[in-house]
Amino acid sequence: MPLSAVIEARGLSKVFQTTVRQPGLAGALRSLVSPRRVDKVAVQDVDFSVGRGELLALLGPNGAGKSTTIKMLTGILTPTSGEALVAGVVPHRDRERNAHNIGAVFGQRTQLWWDLPARESFEILRDIYGVPEERFRERIEEFDGLLELSEFWDTRVRHLSLGQRVRCDLAASLLHDPPVVFLDEPTIGMDVVVKEQVRRFLRHQVEERDRTVLLTTHDMTEVERLAERVVLINHGRIVLDGSLQEIRRRFGGTWQVRATLADPADVEAVEQGEGVGGPVPLPGFAGIGVLRREGPRVVFGPVGEDAPTVHEALKVIIGRFRVADLALEENDLEDVMRAAYLSDVPAQKGQHQATVASASNPASTAGRPTSTSAPVGDSASDSASTPQGG
Ligand SMILES: Nc1ncnc2c1ncn2[C@@H]1O[C@H](COP(=O)(O)OP(=O)(O)OP(=O)(O)O)[C@@H](O)[C@H]1O
């Protein structure tokens, strides 16, 4: 656990009790008289922590348990077992203190007053949280600068468009300057321009204001733009806790680097390692092999479970060879995530670092590679290392 952990979940679990309706009229009557209850395990034994000034994306397919986790961390739900600690407060035990420490936006709902203009909602929140007038004005100015709120400042919340309403909600959630922010699908349904505006706003909050942000989203561009670390959850359990690079390495193992080697001696050296079938490991190049050679053009690919990402491989290749021309291909993040969701291998407790989920090369089923061509020379590494993704 990082020393400066602001959000901590330890063995966090939530089991819902639901009633099952039996079929037919007789069944319906029986269900009314003696309802049959079943347990629905929504979150199971979840451990993770988020440090100060860190933005963590909690990812997973529909029904994975993301919202339930956020609801336990915001104090809306009481965990069935395990512990949650947010800025030193147990959320469900001390909701009031927790409310002062956190801001929360649930993209589908609003905390604003439906029949009041946005301006008045903000004034009510200012009074609820006891924000001094001076601070209130400063913050509104900051939020307006980043989110352009003043153009719909006097519009009733019920008449705001989705993008306008969520921008107001974001600003409202930060009016009391909380160190921790929970965002459950904040940009759902927004157009690309507004999404980018919201992302800039969030980056500003993390980088300039040192806030700790926990975000859920199904938008992979958002993840690529915002999150250095992700926690992947499926069927209520953590599958992986690591960087996007690690997710790519684990679930998106297919990539190719096609390099035209300028030095015939290098081509010769590579030739010696060439073989038939899968990539042949190159001695001294951990996890990188030769897929095929076409004259001076060599196609490199990943070898084994611990193969590097395409960008790591690229660095090694251009560091080792004089390269006249190169191109790279990799699966886009949506494909990688699809493979990760389908792999469905939960981590063993206490072991959920990037090495845990041993999917049997799920990425081989993922398609649609993206490709980038990079010019060569001094600019090669720059262009090539501009990630298309992770
Ligand atoms: N109040 C509830 N009663 C019973 N089951 C629930 C309740 N809330 C959530 N669940 C179940 O718990 C599981 C996790 O739901 P949750 O909303 O946390 O998923 P999610 O990862 O946020 O999904 P999505 O991406 O679709 O929003 C689902 O199977 C859901 O049906």
Ligand as a Chemical Component Dictionary entry (heavy atoms), coordinates in Angstrom:
data_LIG
# 
_chem_comp.id                   LIG 
_chem_comp.type                 NON-POLYMER 
_chem_comp.pdbx_formal_charge   0 
_chem_comp.three_letter_code    LIG 
# 
loop_
_chem_comp_atom.comp_id 
_chem_comp_atom.atom_id 
_chem_comp_atom.alt_atom_id 
_chem_comp_atom.type_symbol 
_chem_comp_atom.charge 
_chem_comp_atom.model_Cartn_x 
_chem_comp_atom.model_Cartn_y 
_chem_comp_atom.model_Cartn_z 
_chem_comp_atom.pdbx_ordinal 
LIG N1  N1  N 0 -29.296 -3.126 -5.295  1  
LIG C1  C1  C 0 -28.947 -4.258 -5.907  2  
LIG N2  N2  N 0 -29.610 -5.401 -5.666  3  
LIG C2  C2  C 0 -29.242 -6.556 -6.270  4  
LIG N3  N3  N 0 -28.230 -6.666 -7.143  5  
LIG C3  C3  C 0 -27.531 -5.544 -7.433  6  
LIG C4  C4  C 0 -27.851 -4.284 -6.837  7  
LIG N4  N4  N 0 -26.994 -3.348 -7.319  8  
LIG C5  C5  C 0 -26.162 -3.997 -8.168  9  
LIG N5  N5  N 0 -26.502 -5.307 -8.230  10 
LIG C6  C6  C 0 -25.826 -6.343 -9.028  11 
LIG O1  O1  O 0 -24.462 -6.323 -8.679  12 
LIG C7  C7  C 0 -23.636 -6.540 -9.822  13 
LIG C8  C8  C 0 -22.666 -5.388 -9.963  14 
LIG O2  O2  O 0 -23.389 -4.228 -10.343 15 
LIG P1  P1  P 0 -22.668 -2.810 -10.563 16 
LIG O3  O3  O 0 -23.751 -1.812 -10.790 17 
LIG O4  O4  O 0 -21.738 -2.564 -9.441  18 
LIG O5  O5  O 0 -21.865 -3.093 -11.904 19 
LIG P2  P2  P 0 -21.016 -2.077 -12.802 20 
LIG O6  O6  O 0 -19.666 -2.687 -12.939 21 
LIG O7  O7  O 0 -21.081 -0.712 -12.249 22 
LIG O8  O8  O 0 -21.792 -2.178 -14.190 23 
LIG P3  P3  P 0 -22.054 -1.096 -15.354 24 
LIG O9  O9  O 0 -20.763 -0.939 -16.092 25 
LIG O10 O10 O 0 -23.088 -1.761 -16.177 26 
LIG O11 O11 O 0 -22.522 0.176  -14.699 27 
LIG C9  C9  C 0 -24.593 -6.682 -11.008 28 
LIG O12 O12 O 0 -24.804 -8.054 -11.252 29 
LIG C10 C10 C 0 -25.869 -6.035 -10.510 30 
LIG O13 O13 O 0 -26.996 -6.622 -11.109 31 
# 
loop_
_chem_comp_bond.comp_id 
_chem_comp_bond.atom_id_1 
_chem_comp_bond.atom_id_2 
_chem_comp_bond.value_order 
_chem_comp_bond.pdbx_ordinal 
LIG N1  C1  SING 1  
LIG C1  N2  SING 2  
LIG C1  C4  DOUB 3  
LIG N2  C2  DOUB 4  
LIG C2  N3  SING 5  
LIG N3  C3  DOUB 6  
LIG C3  C4  SING 7  
LIG C3  N5  SING 8  
LIG C4  N4  SING 9  
LIG N4  C5  DOUB 10 
LIG C5  N5  SING 11 
LIG N5  C6  SING 12 
LIG C6  O1  SING 13 
LIG C6  C10 SING 14 
LIG O1  C7  SING 15 
LIG C7  C8  SING 16 
LIG C7  C9  SING 17 
LIG C8  O2  SING 18 
LIG O2  P1  SING 19 
LIG P1  O3  DOUB 20 
LIG P1  O4  SING 21 
LIG P1  O5  SING 22 
LIG O5  P2  SING 23 
LIG P2  O6  DOUB 24 
LIG P2  O7  SING 25 
LIG P2  O8  SING 26 
LIG O8  P3  SING 27 
LIG P3  O9  DOUB 28 
LIG P3  O10 SING 29 
LIG P3  O11 SING 30 
LIG C9  O12 SING 31 
LIG C9  C10 SING 32 
LIG C10 O13 SING 33 
# 
